[in-house]
Amino acid sequence: MARIEGVLLPHNKRLEYGLTYLYGVGLNSSRQVLSKLSIDFNKRVKDLTDKEISAIQKELSSNYTIEGELRKEVMLDIKRLQEIGSYRGLRHKRGLPVRGQRTKTNARTRKGPRKAAVSLKKKPPAKK
C-alpha cells in the first residue's frame, strides 16, 4: 500500500499517473521525479518497494510544495487578496468568477444552482 504525504495511491495505476493523485503534482512533475530517481514510468504502484516509496516521498517533500502546505499557501494568497480589497479578492469573497468570465450566463460552477425566479404577479386575496 503506497502512502505518500498521507494520500493512498491507487494500486493498479501506472506510477506516473498514480503520483498525480497528490495535490500539486501533475503529470509533468510526476515524470520529472521518476526520471530523476530513475524509476520506470510503466511500473505499477503496487509493485513499488519501500525504498522507492521513501525516495519518492523524500524527493517530493524536499523539492515540491504539495498537499497541505500548498493548500494553506493558496488559502493565504486568497485571504491576502480579500484583505487588501483588490477586485480579485472581492470576486473570491462573493463567490463569482475571478478571471473575467461572463456572469449573465454560464457561471453556474462558481455561483451554484439557480435560485427560483421571483414572481411579479399579484397574488389573489386570501379567502376567509
PyMOL CGO cylinders between C-alpha atoms (Angstrom):
from pymol import cmd
from pymol.cgo import CYLINDER

trace = [
    CYLINDER, 0.00, 0.00, 0.00, 1.74, 3.16, -1.21, 0.3, 1, 1, 1, 1, 1, 1,
    CYLINDER, 1.74, 3.16, -1.21, 1.09, 6.14, 1.04, 0.3, 1, 1, 1, 1, 1, 1,
    CYLINDER, 1.09, 6.14, 1.04, 2.79, 9.43, 0.20, 0.3, 1, 1, 1, 1, 1, 1,
    CYLINDER, 2.79, 9.43, 0.20, 2.10, 12.65, 2.14, 0.3, 1, 1, 1, 1, 1, 1,
    CYLINDER, 2.10, 12.65, 2.14, -0.91, 10.97, 3.75, 0.3, 1, 1, 1, 1, 1, 1,
    CYLINDER, -0.91, 10.97, 3.75, -2.54, 10.05, 0.43, 0.3, 1, 1, 1, 1, 1, 1,
    CYLINDER, -2.54, 10.05, 0.43, -3.15, 6.45, -0.61, 0.3, 1, 1, 1, 1, 1, 1,
    CYLINDER, -3.15, 6.45, -0.61, -2.17, 5.98, -4.24, 0.3, 1, 1, 1, 1, 1, 1,
    CYLINDER, -2.17, 5.98, -4.24, -4.37, 3.71, -6.40, 0.3, 1, 1, 1, 1, 1, 1,
    CYLINDER, -4.37, 3.71, -6.40, -2.80, 0.25, -6.65, 0.3, 1, 1, 1, 1, 1, 1,
    CYLINDER, -2.80, 0.25, -6.65, -3.40, -0.68, -10.27, 0.3, 1, 1, 1, 1, 1, 1,
    CYLINDER, -3.40, -0.68, -10.27, -2.42, 2.64, -11.88, 0.3, 1, 1, 1, 1, 1, 1,
    CYLINDER, -2.42, 2.64, -11.88, 0.87, 3.20, -13.61, 0.3, 1, 1, 1, 1, 1, 1,
    CYLINDER, 0.87, 3.20, -13.61, 3.20, 5.13, -11.32, 0.3, 1, 1, 1, 1, 1, 1,
    CYLINDER, 3.20, 5.13, -11.32, 3.39, 8.28, -13.44, 0.3, 1, 1, 1, 1, 1, 1,
    CYLINDER, 3.39, 8.28, -13.44, -0.42, 8.63, -13.23, 0.3, 1, 1, 1, 1, 1, 1,
    CYLINDER, -0.42, 8.63, -13.23, -0.69, 7.42, -9.65, 0.3, 1, 1, 1, 1, 1, 1,
    CYLINDER, -0.69, 7.42, -9.65, 1.51, 10.26, -8.39, 0.3, 1, 1, 1, 1, 1, 1,
    CYLINDER, 1.51, 10.26, -8.39, -0.91, 12.80, -9.87, 0.3, 1, 1, 1, 1, 1, 1,
    CYLINDER, -0.91, 12.80, -9.87, -3.39, 11.88, -7.13, 0.3, 1, 1, 1, 1, 1, 1,
    CYLINDER, -3.39, 11.88, -7.13, -1.27, 14.09, -4.86, 0.3, 1, 1, 1, 1, 1, 1,
    CYLINDER, -1.27, 14.09, -4.86, -2.47, 17.71, -4.75, 0.3, 1, 1, 1, 1, 1, 1,
    CYLINDER, -2.47, 17.71, -4.75, 0.13, 19.83, -6.52, 0.3, 1, 1, 1, 1, 1, 1,
    CYLINDER, 0.13, 19.83, -6.52, 1.70, 17.01, -8.56, 0.3, 1, 1, 1, 1, 1, 1,
    CYLINDER, 1.70, 17.01, -8.56, 0.78, 16.92, -12.22, 0.3, 1, 1, 1, 1, 1, 1,
    CYLINDER, 0.78, 16.92, -12.22, 1.87, 14.61, -14.98, 0.3, 1, 1, 1, 1, 1, 1,
    CYLINDER, 1.87, 14.61, -14.98, 4.89, 16.70, -15.87, 0.3, 1, 1, 1, 1, 1, 1,
    CYLINDER, 4.89, 16.70, -15.87, 6.26, 16.94, -12.31, 0.3, 1, 1, 1, 1, 1, 1,
    CYLINDER, 6.26, 16.94, -12.31, 5.47, 13.25, -11.78, 0.3, 1, 1, 1, 1, 1, 1,
    CYLINDER, 5.47, 13.25, -11.78, 7.61, 12.34, -14.79, 0.3, 1, 1, 1, 1, 1, 1,
    CYLINDER, 7.61, 12.34, -14.79, 10.41, 14.66, -13.63, 0.3, 1, 1, 1, 1, 1, 1,
    CYLINDER, 10.41, 14.66, -13.63, 10.53, 13.00, -10.21, 0.3, 1, 1, 1, 1, 1, 1,
    CYLINDER, 10.53, 13.00, -10.21, 10.52, 9.49, -11.65, 0.3, 1, 1, 1, 1, 1, 1,
    CYLINDER, 10.52, 9.49, -11.65, 13.22, 10.23, -14.23, 0.3, 1, 1, 1, 1, 1, 1,
    CYLINDER, 13.22, 10.23, -14.23, 15.39, 11.89, -11.57, 0.3, 1, 1, 1, 1, 1, 1,
    CYLINDER, 15.39, 11.89, -11.57, 15.08, 8.79, -9.37, 0.3, 1, 1, 1, 1, 1, 1,
    CYLINDER, 15.08, 8.79, -9.37, 15.43, 6.52, -12.45, 0.3, 1, 1, 1, 1, 1, 1,
    CYLINDER, 15.43, 6.52, -12.45, 12.22, 4.63, -11.72, 0.3, 1, 1, 1, 1, 1, 1,
    CYLINDER, 12.22, 4.63, -11.72, 10.32, 3.14, -14.67, 0.3, 1, 1, 1, 1, 1, 1,
    CYLINDER, 10.32, 3.14, -14.67, 7.17, 5.12, -15.62, 0.3, 1, 1, 1, 1, 1, 1,
    CYLINDER, 7.17, 5.12, -15.62, 5.33, 1.91, -16.54, 0.3, 1, 1, 1, 1, 1, 1,
    CYLINDER, 5.33, 1.91, -16.54, 5.78, 0.35, -13.11, 0.3, 1, 1, 1, 1, 1, 1,
    CYLINDER, 5.78, 0.35, -13.11, 2.54, -0.13, -11.19, 0.3, 1, 1, 1, 1, 1, 1,
    CYLINDER, 2.54, -0.13, -11.19, 2.05, 1.50, -7.79, 0.3, 1, 1, 1, 1, 1, 1,
    CYLINDER, 2.05, 1.50, -7.79, 1.52, -1.91, -6.17, 0.3, 1, 1, 1, 1, 1, 1,
    CYLINDER, 1.52, -1.91, -6.17, 4.95, -3.06, -7.40, 0.3, 1, 1, 1, 1, 1, 1,
    CYLINDER, 4.95, -3.06, -7.40, 6.86, -0.30, -5.59, 0.3, 1, 1, 1, 1, 1, 1,
    CYLINDER, 6.86, -0.30, -5.59, 9.36, -1.28, -2.93, 0.3, 1, 1, 1, 1, 1, 1,
    CYLINDER, 9.36, -1.28, -2.93, 9.55, 0.53, 0.42, 0.3, 1, 1, 1, 1, 1, 1,
    CYLINDER, 9.55, 0.53, 0.42, 12.89, 2.01, -0.63, 0.3, 1, 1, 1, 1, 1, 1,
    CYLINDER, 12.89, 2.01, -0.63, 11.38, 3.51, -3.81, 0.3, 1, 1, 1, 1, 1, 1,
    CYLINDER, 11.38, 3.51, -3.81, 8.38, 4.88, -1.90, 0.3, 1, 1, 1, 1, 1, 1,
    CYLINDER, 8.38, 4.88, -1.90, 10.64, 6.60, 0.62, 0.3, 1, 1, 1, 1, 1, 1,
    CYLINDER, 10.64, 6.60, 0.62, 12.81, 8.00, -2.20, 0.3, 1, 1, 1, 1, 1, 1,
    CYLINDER, 12.81, 8.00, -2.20, 9.75, 9.46, -3.94, 0.3, 1, 1, 1, 1, 1, 1,
    CYLINDER, 9.75, 9.46, -3.94, 8.47, 10.84, -0.63, 0.3, 1, 1, 1, 1, 1, 1,
    CYLINDER, 8.47, 10.84, -0.63, 11.82, 12.48, 0.11, 0.3, 1, 1, 1, 1, 1, 1,
    CYLINDER, 11.82, 12.48, 0.11, 12.12, 13.97, -3.40, 0.3, 1, 1, 1, 1, 1, 1,
    CYLINDER, 12.12, 13.97, -3.40, 8.59, 15.40, -3.35, 0.3, 1, 1, 1, 1, 1, 1,
    CYLINDER, 8.59, 15.40, -3.35, 8.80, 16.86, 0.15, 0.3, 1, 1, 1, 1, 1, 1,
    CYLINDER, 8.80, 16.86, 0.15, 12.18, 18.48, -0.42, 0.3, 1, 1, 1, 1, 1, 1,
    CYLINDER, 12.18, 18.48, -0.42, 11.70, 19.95, -3.91, 0.3, 1, 1, 1, 1, 1, 1,
    CYLINDER, 11.70, 19.95, -3.91, 7.94, 20.47, -4.32, 0.3, 1, 1, 1, 1, 1, 1,
    CYLINDER, 7.94, 20.47, -4.32, 5.18, 22.22, -2.42, 0.3, 1, 1, 1, 1, 1, 1,
    CYLINDER, 5.18, 22.22, -2.42, 2.35, 19.68, -2.26, 0.3, 1, 1, 1, 1, 1, 1,
    CYLINDER, 2.35, 19.68, -2.26, -0.76, 18.66, -0.31, 0.3, 1, 1, 1, 1, 1, 1,
    CYLINDER, -0.76, 18.66, -0.31, -1.47, 20.53, 2.96, 0.3, 1, 1, 1, 1, 1, 1,
    CYLINDER, -1.47, 20.53, 2.96, 1.34, 23.02, 2.60, 0.3, 1, 1, 1, 1, 1, 1,
    CYLINDER, 1.34, 23.02, 2.60, 0.20, 24.02, -0.91, 0.3, 1, 1, 1, 1, 1, 1,
    CYLINDER, 0.20, 24.02, -0.91, -3.47, 24.20, 0.14, 0.3, 1, 1, 1, 1, 1, 1,
    CYLINDER, -3.47, 24.20, 0.14, -2.52, 26.50, 3.01, 0.3, 1, 1, 1, 1, 1, 1,
    CYLINDER, -2.52, 26.50, 3.01, -0.42, 28.67, 0.70, 0.3, 1, 1, 1, 1, 1, 1,
    CYLINDER, -0.42, 28.67, 0.70, -3.29, 29.05, -1.79, 0.3, 1, 1, 1, 1, 1, 1,
    CYLINDER, -3.29, 29.05, -1.79, -5.74, 29.85, 1.02, 0.3, 1, 1, 1, 1, 1, 1,
    CYLINDER, -5.74, 29.85, 1.02, -3.42, 32.52, 2.42, 0.3, 1, 1, 1, 1, 1, 1,
    CYLINDER, -3.42, 32.52, 2.42, -3.00, 34.06, -1.05, 0.3, 1, 1, 1, 1, 1, 1,
    CYLINDER, -3.00, 34.06, -1.05, -6.78, 34.33, -1.46, 0.3, 1, 1, 1, 1, 1, 1,
    CYLINDER, -6.78, 34.33, -1.46, -7.15, 35.71, 2.07, 0.3, 1, 1, 1, 1, 1, 1,
    CYLINDER, -7.15, 35.71, 2.07, -4.48, 38.35, 1.33, 0.3, 1, 1, 1, 1, 1, 1,
    CYLINDER, -4.48, 38.35, 1.33, -6.33, 39.45, -1.81, 0.3, 1, 1, 1, 1, 1, 1,
    CYLINDER, -6.33, 39.45, -1.81, -9.55, 39.78, 0.20, 0.3, 1, 1, 1, 1, 1, 1,
    CYLINDER, -9.55, 39.78, 0.20, -7.90, 41.76, 3.00, 0.3, 1, 1, 1, 1, 1, 1,
    CYLINDER, -7.90, 41.76, 3.00, -6.29, 44.33, 0.70, 0.3, 1, 1, 1, 1, 1, 1,
    CYLINDER, -6.29, 44.33, 0.70, -9.62, 44.79, -1.03, 0.3, 1, 1, 1, 1, 1, 1,
    CYLINDER, -9.62, 44.79, -1.03, -8.50, 44.00, -4.55, 0.3, 1, 1, 1, 1, 1, 1,
    CYLINDER, -8.50, 44.00, -4.55, -11.00, 43.27, -7.31, 0.3, 1, 1, 1, 1, 1, 1,
    CYLINDER, -11.00, 43.27, -7.31, -9.96, 39.60, -7.37, 0.3, 1, 1, 1, 1, 1, 1,
    CYLINDER, -9.96, 39.60, -7.37, -10.38, 39.42, -3.61, 0.3, 1, 1, 1, 1, 1, 1,
    CYLINDER, -10.38, 39.42, -3.61, -13.91, 40.80, -3.84, 0.3, 1, 1, 1, 1, 1, 1,
    CYLINDER, -13.91, 40.80, -3.84, -14.79, 38.26, -6.53, 0.3, 1, 1, 1, 1, 1, 1,
    CYLINDER, -14.79, 38.26, -6.53, -13.49, 35.44, -4.30, 0.3, 1, 1, 1, 1, 1, 1,
    CYLINDER, -13.49, 35.44, -4.30, -15.49, 36.78, -1.36, 0.3, 1, 1, 1, 1, 1, 1,
    CYLINDER, -15.49, 36.78, -1.36, -18.72, 36.99, -3.39, 0.3, 1, 1, 1, 1, 1, 1,
    CYLINDER, -18.72, 36.99, -3.39, -18.23, 33.55, -4.94, 0.3, 1, 1, 1, 1, 1, 1,
    CYLINDER, -18.23, 33.55, -4.94, -18.15, 34.84, -8.50, 0.3, 1, 1, 1, 1, 1, 1,
    CYLINDER, -18.15, 34.84, -8.50, -15.72, 34.05, -11.36, 0.3, 1, 1, 1, 1, 1, 1,
    CYLINDER, -15.72, 34.05, -11.36, -12.38, 35.73, -10.73, 0.3, 1, 1, 1, 1, 1, 1,
    CYLINDER, -12.38, 35.73, -10.73, -10.72, 35.77, -14.13, 0.3, 1, 1, 1, 1, 1, 1,
    CYLINDER, -10.72, 35.77, -14.13, -13.08, 37.91, -16.19, 0.3, 1, 1, 1, 1, 1, 1,
    CYLINDER, -13.08, 37.91, -16.19, -15.59, 35.32, -17.34, 0.3, 1, 1, 1, 1, 1, 1,
    CYLINDER, -15.59, 35.32, -17.34, -19.14, 36.39, -18.12, 0.3, 1, 1, 1, 1, 1, 1,
    CYLINDER, -19.14, 36.39, -18.12, -21.75, 36.01, -15.40, 0.3, 1, 1, 1, 1, 1, 1,
    CYLINDER, -21.75, 36.01, -15.40, -25.04, 36.76, -17.18, 0.3, 1, 1, 1, 1, 1, 1,
    CYLINDER, -25.04, 36.76, -17.18, -24.96, 33.13, -18.33, 0.3, 1, 1, 1, 1, 1, 1,
    CYLINDER, -24.96, 33.13, -18.33, -22.52, 30.25, -17.83, 0.3, 1, 1, 1, 1, 1, 1,
    CYLINDER, -22.52, 30.25, -17.83, -21.22, 30.98, -14.33, 0.3, 1, 1, 1, 1, 1, 1,
    CYLINDER, -21.22, 30.98, -14.33, -23.07, 28.17, -12.59, 0.3, 1, 1, 1, 1, 1, 1,
    CYLINDER, -23.07, 28.17, -12.59, -19.97, 26.44, -11.26, 0.3, 1, 1, 1, 1, 1, 1,
    CYLINDER, -19.97, 26.44, -11.26, -18.99, 29.45, -9.14, 0.3, 1, 1, 1, 1, 1, 1,
    CYLINDER, -18.99, 29.45, -9.14, -22.48, 30.82, -8.45, 0.3, 1, 1, 1, 1, 1, 1,
    CYLINDER, -22.48, 30.82, -8.45, -24.07, 27.48, -7.55, 0.3, 1, 1, 1, 1, 1, 1,
    CYLINDER, -24.07, 27.48, -7.55, -27.53, 26.22, -8.54, 0.3, 1, 1, 1, 1, 1, 1,
    CYLINDER, -27.53, 26.22, -8.54, -30.07, 28.68, -9.93, 0.3, 1, 1, 1, 1, 1, 1,
    CYLINDER, -30.07, 28.68, -9.93, -32.26, 30.44, -7.45, 0.3, 1, 1, 1, 1, 1, 1,
    CYLINDER, -32.26, 30.44, -7.45, -36.03, 30.38, -8.01, 0.3, 1, 1, 1, 1, 1, 1,
    CYLINDER, -36.03, 30.38, -8.01, -37.23, 33.32, -10.10, 0.3, 1, 1, 1, 1, 1, 1,
    CYLINDER, -37.23, 33.32, -10.10, -39.24, 35.90, -8.19, 0.3, 1, 1, 1, 1, 1, 1,
    CYLINDER, -39.24, 35.90, -8.19, -42.81, 36.11, -9.46, 0.3, 1, 1, 1, 1, 1, 1,
    CYLINDER, -42.81, 36.11, -9.46, -44.15, 39.61, -10.12, 0.3, 1, 1, 1, 1, 1, 1,
    CYLINDER, -44.15, 39.61, -10.12, -47.79, 38.51, -10.49, 0.3, 1, 1, 1, 1, 1, 1,
    CYLINDER, -47.79, 38.51, -10.49, -50.28, 39.78, -7.94, 0.3, 1, 1, 1, 1, 1, 1,
    CYLINDER, -50.28, 39.78, -7.94, -51.45, 37.06, -5.63, 0.3, 1, 1, 1, 1, 1, 1,
    CYLINDER, -51.45, 37.06, -5.63, -55.23, 36.66, -5.29, 0.3, 1, 1, 1, 1, 1, 1,
    CYLINDER, -55.23, 36.66, -5.29, -56.61, 37.81, -1.94, 0.3, 1, 1, 1, 1, 1, 1,
    CYLINDER, -56.61, 37.81, -1.94, -56.75, 35.08, 0.67, 0.3, 1, 1, 1, 1, 1, 1,
    CYLINDER, -56.75, 35.08, 0.67, -60.17, 33.51, 1.26, 0.3, 1, 1, 1, 1, 1, 1,
    CYLINDER, -60.17, 33.51, 1.26, -61.72, 33.83, 4.70, 0.3, 1, 1, 1, 1, 1, 1,
]
cmd.load_cgo(trace, "trace")
